[in-house]
Amino acid sequence: MDSTTGTALTASATDVKRLSNAFCHAKLLLTAGELGLFEDLEQHGPSTQEELSARVGLHARAARDFLHGLVLLGLLDLEGDRYRNSRAASATLVPGAPDYIGGFLHRANHMLYPAWAKLTDAVTSGRPQTAGAKDAGAFLRMLGDPAQRGQYLQMMDSANGLVAPHLAEAYDWRQVGDVLDVGGCRGNLVSQLLLRFPGLKASVYDLAPLAGAFAEHTERLGVADRATFHAGDFFAETPLPVTADVVVMGHVLHNWSPEQRAYLVKKAYAAVRPGGALLIYDAVLPEEPADLARTLVSLNMLLVTEGGSEYTAAECGRWLSEAGCQDVSTRPLGPTDTLIIGRR
Ligand SMILES: C[S@@+](CC[C@H](N)C(=O)[O-])C[C@H]1O[C@@H](n2cnc3c(N)ncnc32)[C@H](O)[C@@H]1O
């Protein structure tokens, strides 16, 4: 089956049965990540089943099938009697690797997998299925806990780190003096832009508990002298306390209800200086059922937020028009996202 469109499923019982068990594939990967197996193999090099089992804690009854499953998924290679990470696993599943997506894995394992087990409740009630989504203070408490905050930040870096190179290409940043990222987390996206464009300055507007993480991250990446953090709650303050040539709002709108999205677009657009632009990115939905991956992301938002979902470019265009924007354009932003540009 084509994992993007989901359209190539044949009428065979085998195909449909395989689909009914597709969660097994995901859980093999998630459990291997949870056990630190990829990190362990990278550190120790090719290892036998017994060596690996002893180090990461696999039971003898499970080890062979579990490791063979990972080989068959393309995550491990087996040479003789020794396992090692496949190229894909080394590039994405080992901390410090260039395309490390450990944050995604953690979220998928601990948040999404249990929530998808309650999909029936979600699609019949329209209600989220995680404790955090139903408790307004949970997000701030999570940000106050160093371990959980660390996981969250890593996940956000993974998400916007994939988008950043495409965003750098999609706009003429050499003409831009400064950029404001609304909901810009610890500043990973703006840091990637600052690294590429030495004439650019950047600020991030986000919740106060992220101020320290922003300072550390921008310092570590060597861009702290051109980066500023503004702490605040984008639902509590009017207007935003800073303006910019370009305002970015990415992976933010899909967390909120349509009414809240319209409010946030209006507020972000008001922070754009005349002649500039508001850049919005998300896994924007096609009008027709043409993208399975984005449809699944949208269902994730049903499961983990009170009112969120992905949305279409036309819907976003309406929020921009209501905000006073008369020049809206849309373009792809890498494989997973769409960029909507509202010029002012
Ligand atoms: C899903 S993350 C997106 C992060 C980043 N823009 C990206 O593309 O990965 C949403 C961001 O919005 C921030 N946020 C959530 N509620 C907020 C609020 N009320 N005011 C300001 N920022 C908020 C979060 O702290 C988080 O950094």
The ligand as a Gaussian input file, in Angstrom:
#p B3LYP/6-31G(d) Opt

LIG

0 1
 C        3.549000      22.346000      18.497000
 S        4.693000      23.528000      19.115000
 C        5.344000      24.239000      17.639000
 C        6.768000      24.652000      17.800000
 C        7.435000      25.192000      16.550000
 N        6.774000      26.363000      16.029000
 C        7.566000      24.122000      15.484000
 O        7.273000      24.395000      14.305000
 O        7.989000      23.012000      15.807000
 C        3.607000      24.782000      19.729000
 C        4.340000      25.889000      20.434000
 O        3.362000      26.848000      20.906000
 C        3.700000      27.217000      22.222000
 N        2.487000      27.663000      22.925000
 C        1.474000      26.894000      23.346000
 N        0.543000      27.641000      23.960000
 C        1.000000      28.923000      23.920000
 C        0.487000      30.163000      24.374000
 N       -0.699000      30.209000      24.989000
 N        1.210000      31.275000      24.157000
 C        2.411000      31.216000      23.532000
 N        2.958000      30.069000      23.071000
 C        2.250000      28.936000      23.255000
 C        4.309000      25.971000      22.828000
 O        5.071000      26.265000      23.984000
 C        5.109000      25.427000      21.660000
 O        6.405000      25.943000      21.639000

